[in-house]
Amino acid sequence: MRIVFVIPPFDYGRSVGHVRRGARRGVLPPLGVGFLAAELRKHGHACRLVDAMARNLNAAETAEAVAALRPETVGISLITFVNERESVETCREIRRRVGPDVPIILDGPHVTLMGGRALETFPEADYAVCGEGEYPLRTLAEYLERGERPAALPGVSSRDSSGRIISSPPLVWESNLDVFDPPDRSLYERELYRPLPSLNLGRDVTTIITARGCPWARCAFCHQGSGCSVPYRRRSPGHVLDEVEKLVRDWGYTSLVFWDDDFCAMPEWVETFCDGLIRSGYRIRWSVLARASSVREDMLRHMAEAGCYSIQFGFESGVPEILKLIRKGATPDLYRRAVRWARNAGLEIRGSFMLGFPTETPEMSRQTIELACELNADYMLFFAYHVLPGTALEGFALERGRRVPGWDQNIHQPSYVPDTYGSAEELAAMVRYAYRRYYLRPAYLFQLGSRTLRRPWLIGNHALSLGYWIGAALRG
């Protein structure tokens, strides 16, 4: 069966702060559909991908690209609420061009969160695959290839003959992730994907993931911490090292971005992986995301020895009361220690904060900004807090603040204002102030200069970063 996967349109420039519409930097290969394609191809299905986000396509152009591939089934991957409107329009346009007989399947994190209700928003779609998609999608494809339209399958929501939605519970989670092949890299148009300047090591960079789920899964502002997370499981170090070998040997990648929510969970796993990478002799640079509470000083040194050059922490707030409210499980002192250890290991440090949590006053926001300046990471991002539907913090936030109508889907701009702020513009101004305060400090500029002298290849990164900084710091 010929299956075409679709990543719906979204102007990623609205998220990274770039002033030019359709900025491609920051768009990286969508690993979820890569895993699905690997499983389907293993069972004889032909898979293609139309990544509208990476190709800067609108809904009509996306549908035309899909129709040109003559799909027998279409799978639309829904990642977030942010581009739901474009996704609905894309689904409608695809249906209009491929006709009524081509099944349209929804999948992705958004569908896992919404379950069968996703079909209410997408009336042109036939099925919604919830949870881990490899097994249910493979089974559904087998039915469709035989010309059968199953009324109910575990992990698959569908419509009956009258159009009524039939929801099914997800399958039991697979405990051994090594049974799944790594993402099918032939699915991606390599030239479309380039990282943001903070992770820019040329074109030979790609993403990789070693685990599913979040090992913490308690943060109240996040779906992972609000009962929607898949159980945390991790591939074996050997399974990941085999994928790294293929990425280096067969695909020529020299830099990897590990996309795990917390790469530094399971210290023994990290130690085994780093030992294996060192023994392999591959001279690659790699970066990770981690919780500040997970890192250890010896672990970070070992990672640096194995080629890790950059680590990103989600700090979220510098105010102890806010950190407790959002169930972050961290303190400012813990952040200071993690940054000190990372710096001593020689790692580049990236971080992010959110401003405008419920009950957060402007003075608290400034306290957060001052902690950010004290940490003095190489790259720091500041976002307005957004109320995500279905999260533990949603009800509390809406009791103590309000949504902002007409939000233009720029994550740097407020979509929510706590009662402690006078207006959305006041909060937006605070985000812009955070960028100016952080990046125009003499201490940061001195660090920038000394780091560039040690690593001249960073000059291009900093030049590129300037455009993004202007977009994030100066946009009204």
C-alpha positions in Angstrom: 0.0 0.0 0.0 1.2 3.5 -0.9 1.0 5.7 2.3 1.7 9.4 2.3 2.5 11.1 5.6 1.8 14.8 6.0 3.2 17.3 8.4 0.7 20.2 8.2 1.6 23.8 7.5 3.0 26.0 10.2 5.2 29.1 9.8 7.9 28.1 12.2 9.3 31.6 12.1 6.4 32.6 14.4 7.9 30.3 17.1 11.6 31.1 16.9 11.1 34.9 16.7 12.6 35.3 13.2 11.2 38.4 11.4 11.2 36.7 8.0 8.1 34.5 7.3 8.9 30.9 6.7 12.3 30.8 8.2 13.5 27.2 7.8 16.0 27.1 10.6 14.8 25.3 13.6 12.8 22.7 11.5 14.3 19.3 12.0 13.3 15.8 10.8 10.0 14.7 12.4 11.1 11.5 14.0 7.6 10.2 14.9 6.6 9.6 11.3 10.0 8.2 10.7 9.4 5.5 13.2 6.0 4.7 11.7 7.4 4.6 8.2 10.1 2.2 9.3 7.5 -0.2 10.8 5.3 0.0 7.7 8.1 -0.5 5.2 9.2 -3.5 7.2 5.8 -5.0 6.3 5.9 -4.2 2.6 4.2 -0.7 2.5 5.6 2.2 0.5 5.9 5.4 2.5 6.4 9.0 1.4 6.4 12.3 3.3 5.1 15.8 2.5 6.5 18.0 5.2 4.6 21.3 4.7 6.2 23.0 7.6 9.7 22.4 6.2 8.7 23.2 2.6 6.7 26.4 3.5 3.6 25.1 1.9 0.0 26.4 2.6 -2.9 24.0 2.9 -3.8 24.0 -0.8 -0.2 23.5 -1.9 0.2 20.7 0.6 -2.9 18.9 -0.7 -1.6 19.3 -4.3 1.8 17.7 -3.3 0.0 14.8 -1.6 -2.3 14.2 -4.5 0.6 14.2 -6.9 2.0 11.1 -5.0 -1.2 9.2 -5.7 -1.7 8.0 -2.2 -3.8 4.9 -1.3 -3.8 6.1 2.3 -2.9 9.5 3.9 -1.6 9.9 7.4 -1.7 13.4 8.9 0.6 13.9 11.9 -0.8 16.4 14.4 1.9 17.6 16.8 0.4 20.5 18.6 -2.7 22.7 19.1 -0.8 25.7 17.7 -1.4 24.9 14.1 -4.8 23.1 14.5 -6.5 25.6 12.2 -4.1 25.0 9.4 -4.3 21.3 10.0 -8.1 21.2 9.7 -7.9 23.2 6.4 -5.2 20.9 5.1 -7.3 17.8 5.8 -10.2 19.4 4.0 -8.1 20.3 1.0 -6.6 16.8 0.8 -10.0 15.2 0.9 -11.1 17.4 -1.9 -8.2 16.4 -4.1 -7.8 12.7 -3.3 -11.6 11.9 -3.3 -13.8 10.0 -0.9 -12.2 6.6 -1.3 -8.7 7.3 0.1 -8.7 6.8 3.9 -7.3 9.7 5.9 -5.7 8.7 9.2 -4.8 11.2 12.0 -1.9 10.4 14.3 0.6 12.2 16.5 0.8 13.7 20.1 -2.3 15.9 19.5 -4.4 12.8 18.7 -3.0 10.9 21.7 -4.1 13.7 23.9 -7.6 14.1 22.3 -8.4 10.5 21.5 -11.4 9.9 19.3 -12.5 13.5 19.9 -9.9 14.6 17.3 -12.3 13.2 14.6 -14.9 15.8 15.7 -12.5 18.6 14.7 -11.4 16.8 11.5 -14.7 15.7 9.8 -12.9 14.7 6.6 -10.7 12.2 8.5 -11.7 8.5 8.8 -9.4 7.2 11.6 -7.4 8.5 14.6 -4.5 6.4 15.9 -3.9 7.1 19.6 -0.9 6.3 21.6 2.2 4.5 20.2 1.4 4.2 16.6 3.5 1.4 15.2 1.3 -1.6 16.0 -2.2 -0.1 15.5 -1.2 1.7 12.3 0.4 -1.4 10.8 -2.8 -3.4 11.7 -5.0 -0.8 10.2 -2.9 -0.6 7.0 -3.3 -4.4 6.6 -7.1 -4.1 6.8 -7.2 -1.2 4.3 -4.9 -3.0 1.9 -7.5 -5.8 1.8 -10.2 -3.3 1.1 -11.7 -3.6 4.5 -12.8 -0.7 6.7 -12.6 -2.0 10.3 -15.2 -0.6 12.7 -13.0 -0.9 15.8 -9.4 -1.7 16.5 -7.4 -1.3 19.7 -5.6 2.1 19.6 -7.7 3.3 16.6 -10.8 5.5 16.7 -13.1 5.4 13.7 -16.6 6.2 12.4 -19.4 3.8 11.9 -21.7 3.8 8.9 -23.8 6.6 10.4 -20.8 8.8 11.1 -20.8 8.2 14.8 -17.3 8.2 16.4 -16.2 4.9 17.9 -13.3 5.3 20.3 -11.0 2.5 21.3 -8.5 2.4 24.2 -4.8 2.5 23.2 -2.8 -0.7 23.0 -0.7 -1.8 25.9 2.6 0.1 25.6 5.6 -1.9 24.2 8.1 -2.2 27.0 11.1 -3.1 24.8 11.7 -0.3 22.4 14.5 -2.2 20.7 11.8 -4.1 18.7 11.2 -1.0 16.7 13.6 0.0 13.9 15.0 3.5 14.1 13.3 6.2 11.9 13.4 5.6 8.2 15.8 8.3 7.1 15.0 7.9 3.4 11.7 9.5 4.2 13.2 13.0 4.7 14.4 15.5 2.1 17.7 16.2 3.9 18.2 19.7 2.5 15.0 21.0 4.1 16.2 20.6 7.7 18.6 22.9 9.5 18.9 23.7 13.2 18.6 27.0 14.9 21.9 28.9 15.2 22.4 27.7 18.8 22.7 24.2 17.4 24.2 25.0 14.0 27.2 22.8 13.1 26.7 22.9 9.4 24.3 20.9 7.3 25.4 17.5 8.4 23.2 17.5 11.5 20.1 15.5 12.4 18.0 14.5 15.3 17.9 11.3 17.2 15.9 10.1 20.3 16.7 7.3 22.7 13.5 7.2 24.9 9.8 7.8 24.9 7.9 9.6 27.6 9.3 11.9 30.3 11.1 10.4 33.3 9.8 13.3 35.5 6.3 13.7 34.0 5.0 16.0 36.8 5.3 19.6 35.5 1.8 21.1 35.8 2.1 23.3 32.6 3.0 20.4 30.4 0.9 17.5 28.9 3.6 15.1 30.0 2.9 16.0 33.6 -0.8 16.0 33.4 -1.7 12.4 33.0 -1.2 12.4 29.2 2.4 11.1 29.2 3.3 7.7 27.7 5.2 5.6 30.2 8.9 6.3 30.2 11.0 3.7 28.4 14.4 3.8 26.9 16.1 1.9 24.1 19.2 0.0 25.1 22.6 1.8 24.7 23.7 -0.7 22.1 20.5 -0.2 20.0 21.2 3.6 20.0 24.9 3.1 19.2 23.9 1.0 16.2 21.7 3.9 14.9 24.5 6.4 15.5 26.9 4.2 13.5 24.4 4.1 10.5 23.9 7.9 10.7 27.6 8.5 10.5 28.7 5.7 8.2 25.7 5.6 5.8 24.3 9.1 5.9 27.4 11.2 6.6 26.1 13.0 9.6 28.8 14.7 11.8 26.5 16.2 14.5 23.5 14.8 16.4 20.8 16.6 18.4 19.4 14.2 21.0 15.7 15.0 21.4 15.0 13.2 24.6 13.1 15.2 27.2 15.9 14.3 29.7 18.9 12.6 28.2 20.7 12.6 31.5 18.1 10.4 33.2 19.5 6.9 34.1 23.2 7.7 34.9 24.3 4.1 34.2 22.7 4.2 30.8 24.5 7.5 30.0 27.8 6.0 31.2 27.4 2.9 29.0 26.5 4.9 26.0 29.4 7.3 26.4 31.8 4.5 26.8 30.5 2.8 23.6 30.7 6.1 21.7 34.3 6.7 22.7 35.2 3.1 21.7 33.6 3.5 18.4 36.1 6.2 17.4 33.4 8.4 15.7 34.4 12.0 16.1 30.9 13.5 16.2 29.5 16.5 18.1 26.2 16.1 19.9 23.8 18.1 22.1 21.2 17.1 24.6 18.3 18.4 26.7 18.3 17.6 30.4 16.7 18.3 33.7 19.0 20.2 36.0 18.2 17.7 38.8 19.4 14.8 36.7 22.9 15.8 35.9 26.0 14.9 37.8 29.4 16.5 37.6 31.2 13.3 36.6 28.5 12.5 34.1 28.9 15.8 32.3 32.6 15.4 32.1 32.1 11.9 30.6 29.6 13.2 28.1 32.0 16.0 27.0 34.8 13.4 26.6 32.5 11.4 24.3 31.8 14.5 22.1 28.9 16.2 23.7 29.4 20.0 23.3 26.0 21.5 24.3 23.3 21.0 27.0 20.0 22.7 27.3 18.0 23.1 30.6 14.4 24.1 30.9 14.7 26.4 33.9 11.1 27.9 33.6 11.3 30.3 36.6 13.7 31.9 39.0 11.0 32.2 41.8 10.8 29.4 44.3 7.0 29.8 44.8 6.4 29.6 41.0 8.7 26.5 40.7 6.7 24.8 43.4 3.4 25.8 41.8 4.4 24.3 38.4 5.8 21.2 40.1 9.2 21.6 38.5 11.0 19.8 41.3 13.9 22.3 41.2 15.3 25.3 43.0 17.4 28.3 41.9 20.4 26.8 43.8 20.0 23.5 41.9 20.1 25.5 38.7 23.3 27.3 39.8 25.0 24.0 40.6 24.0 22.3 37.3 25.2 25.3 35.2 28.5 25.4 37.2 29.1 21.7 36.6 28.3 22.0 32.9 30.6 25.0 32.5 33.4 23.2 34.3 32.9 20.3 31.9 33.4 22.7 29.0 29.9 22.4 27.7 28.0 25.1 25.8 24.9 25.9 27.9 21.5 26.7 26.6 18.4 27.5 28.7 14.9 28.7 28.6 12.5 30.5 31.0 8.8 31.3 30.9 7.2 34.5 32.1 3.6 35.2 33.2 2.7 32.1 35.1 -0.5 32.5 37.2 0.1 34.5 40.4 3.4 35.8 38.9 3.8 39.5 39.4 6.0 41.7 37.2 8.5 41.8 40.1 8.7 38.0 40.1 9.3 38.1 36.4 12.2 40.5 36.9 13.5 38.1 39.6 13.5 35.3 37.0 15.3 37.5 34.5 18.0 38.4 37.1 18.5 34.7 37.8 18.9 34.1 34.1 21.5 36.8 33.9 23.3 35.3 36.9 23.4 31.9 35.2 24.9 33.6 32.1 24.3 30.7 29.7 25.6 30.8 26.1 22.0 31.0 24.8 18.9 31.9 26.7 15.3 31.9 25.5 12.3 33.6 27.1 8.7 32.8 26.4 5.3 33.9 27.6 3.5 31.1 29.5 0.7 29.5 27.4 -2.2 27.6 28.9 -2.2 24.2 27.2 -5.6 22.5 27.2 -5.8 19.5 29.4 -2.9 20.3 31.6 -3.0 20.3 35.4 -2.4 24.0 35.5 -5.1 25.0 33.1 -8.0 25.4 35.6 -5.9 27.2 38.2 -4.5 29.6 35.5 -7.9 30.5 34.1 -9.3 31.2 37.6 -6.4 33.7 38.1 -6.1 35.1 34.6 -7.5 35.2 31.1 -6.8 34.1 27.6 -5.9 36.7 25.1 -8.1 36.7 22.0 -6.6 37.1 18.6 -3.2 35.6 19.6 -1.2 35.2 16.4 0.5 31.9 17.4 3.9 33.5 18.1 5.0 31.7 21.2 7.0 34.8 22.3 3.7 36.7 22.5 1.2 36.2 25.3 -1.9 34.1 24.8 -2.6 34.3 28.5 -2.4 37.1 31.1 -2.4 36.5 34.8 -4.4 38.8 37.0 -1.2 40.1 38.4 -0.4 41.8 35.1 -2.4 44.8 33.8 -2.4 43.8 30.1 -1.1 41.5 27.5 1.1 44.3 26.2 2.7 44.6 29.6 3.6 41.0 29.6 4.8 41.1 26.0 7.0 44.1 26.9 8.5 42.1 29.8 9.5 39.3 27.4 11.2 41.8 25.1 12.9 43.4 28.1 14.2 40.0 29.1 16.0 39.6 25.8 17.5 43.1 25.9 18.5 42.8 29.5 20.1 39.4 29.0 22.0 39.8 25.7 23.2 43.4 26.1 25.0 42.8 29.4 28.8 43.4 29.4 29.2 40.0 31.2 27.4 38.2 28.4 29.3 40.1 25.7 32.6 39.4 27.3 31.7 35.7 27.6 30.6 35.7 23.9 33.9 37.2 22.8 36.1 34.8 24.8 34.1 31.8 23.7 34.3 32.8 20.0 38.1 33.2 20.3 38.3 29.6 21.6 35.9 28.3 18.9 36.2 30.5 15.8 33.6 28.3 14.0 31.0 29.9 16.3 31.3 33.3 14.4 28.8 32.2 11.8 26.4 31.0 14.5 26.4 34.3 16.3 25.8 36.2 13.1 22.8 34.1 12.4 21.6 34.4 15.9 21.5 38.2 15.7 18.5 38.0 13.3 16.6 35.7 15.6 17.4 37.9 18.6 16.1 41.0 16.8 12.9 39.1 16.0 12.4 38.0 19.6 13.6 41.1 21.4 12.2 43.9 19.3 8.9 42.7 17.9 5.8 44.3 19.2 
